Amino acid sequence: MGNLELITGILIAANVIISYKGFNDYSFFDKYKFHVGAVRGGEQIRMFSSGFLHADVQHLLFNMLTLYFFADVVISLLSPIQFLIVYVGSLMLGSLLSLYFHKNEYNYSAVGASGAVSGVIYSAILLQPGMNLYLFFIPIPIPAYLFGIGYLLYSIYGMKNRIGNIGHDAHFGGAIGGYIITLILSPGLFETNLLMIILLAVPIFILFLLKRMGKI
């Protein structure tokens, strides 16, 4: 097994094993999920551990399939170690943004690798903006950069309107993590993809402008 399959396989296996444990052991699930009150009480490990737990099999499957399809792009254009930095950094940024937006909601909780996976998606888009994505419900290819911008704009809408039982802020925080970390690891993108960097920054600017205006 080569580096590409190995590093991705390890992450997927960790998510499956830990999530499966959580499915069958509620005390384990409750101990390691993201929970604002517990995190503010000193249990910061939850900001990391929650990224390997999932609410159900469908949630787990969606995140792992998405990771599988995007991981190789990041690994091949950066390196396995840098991919791990993107993954873990995005996971933590997702948790930090969730904590920032819900810091006064002591009972708020969340689980899932969505923040980390969102970071990998955004990293892949930055590194290969010309790639096309094929979505199940749209029969034509979608340019990756349009997907990335639309994804974050929808996340803002979801955060503002509290749509569904979805951690939109963790998705957004993860995408910001993937964006920032990838630019740090690959600064040459400022020369080759400056316009794309600016375009992908627009939703991030909008989010914090709305937060400053008290709209979110």
ABEGO torsion letter per residue (X at the ends): XBAAAAAAAAAAAAAAAAAAAAAABAAAAAAABBBAAAAAAGBAAAAAAAAABBABAAAAAAAAAAAAAAAAAAAAABBAAAAAAAAAAAAAAAAAAAAAAAAABAABBBBEAAAAAAAAAAAAAAABAABBBBBAABABBBBAAAAAAAAAAAAAAAAAAGBEBBBAAAAAAAAAAAAAAAAAABAAAAAAAAAAAAAAAAAAAAAAAAAAAGAX
